[in-house]
């Protein structure tokens, strides 16, 4: 067994396996073996020719013999390529162009690579038969053409903020806001006879207060998502701000003043009272209820109502109400201006903030939302965020909703089904 075969054994390659390898693989093995011999030869020469004459001579003879074997193997491979080209050329003459022609052209196109095998003993040949090209069969690793990606994100539909636009806004300079209210007023002004006691009036002063509350929301997201999706940071900020504002609006509407909840307008509003109109309205409808509620606010000597918040279904119901069962005309007091419905000048605001069948009507300038600083968004790390490559985005609002004690009758709330029953004639 010669030294090259021993080299092949160290690579786990038998003589039979070696013969079955491609020209490129054979060239690679010869090159690797020759490089090792060249290193050994250089080492022998460096140590001195006198002591290593025989070893140097033997090694050179072996390298020369290996070069002859290598060239013989490579020349045989090139000969086989030539026979293939000749055979394909003859087949093309009888069968015409097509797959045969394309393979022949592929071999000819690789002429430089074939020559490279002979000179450098290393090359790669690529062949591809032409055929019908289909997206389903000729495209791999992605989409061709690349899909058109629309910018931004298709966000889930969300309630529009409406009530925050109509209440009074203020700034809280302390964690508690207090006010003084008149209460328990006695006596009245009147005429006084000569020498008689004049009319005396008195009232109590009551100090009331509301405390600042905190409302928050956060999103936890990976650093990869923030960095790799260009619009993600903006969408996260928008989502947090939108959801937090919706929560604050809901608290302004119906917060129960328990714990971190605000003292909402509906919570302090006056319940609907039919008063002298109880049992006097034929075919009572939603417009009748709102009309009596407006009167209730006026009787309480409050400023006239300017807005009524109702569910969108109520708006549609009002639009469909006829004057009577026999008079099919729509109610004249309902007016639609620039897409906004109003009843006797009171703007009706549709919103899913209000439950279907309920309402809140009043003078919304009498309610004030105080902000303790700006709504803020902060980015930081929480718990094990650092080890998980996560970031926490936190949105926070601090403030309160205030309706002064003597302004609370400016708001009336109720349920249409119940209140229509109170107005309906027996």
Secondary structure, DSSP 4 states (H G I P E B T S, - for coil): --HHHHHHHHTT--HHHHHHS-HHHHHHHHHHHHHHHHHHHHHHHHH-TTTSHHHHHHHHHHHHHHHHHHHHHHHHHHHHHHHHHHHHHHHHHHH-SSHHHHHHHHHHHTHHHHHHHHHHS-------------HHHH--SS-SSPPPPPSS--PPP-PPP-GGGTSEEEE-SSSEEEEEEEEEEE-------TTSPPP--EEEEEEEEEE-EEEEEEEEEEHHHHHHSTTHHHHHHHHHHHHHHHHHHHHHHH-B-STT--B-HHHHSEEP--GGGTT-BTT--HHHHHHHHHHHHHHTTPPPP-EEEE-HHHHHHHHH-BSSSS--PBPTTEEEETTEEEETTEEEEE-TTSPTTEEEEE-GGGEEEEESS--EEEEE--TTHHHHTEEEEEEEEEEEEEE-GGGGGGEEEEEHHHHHHHHB--
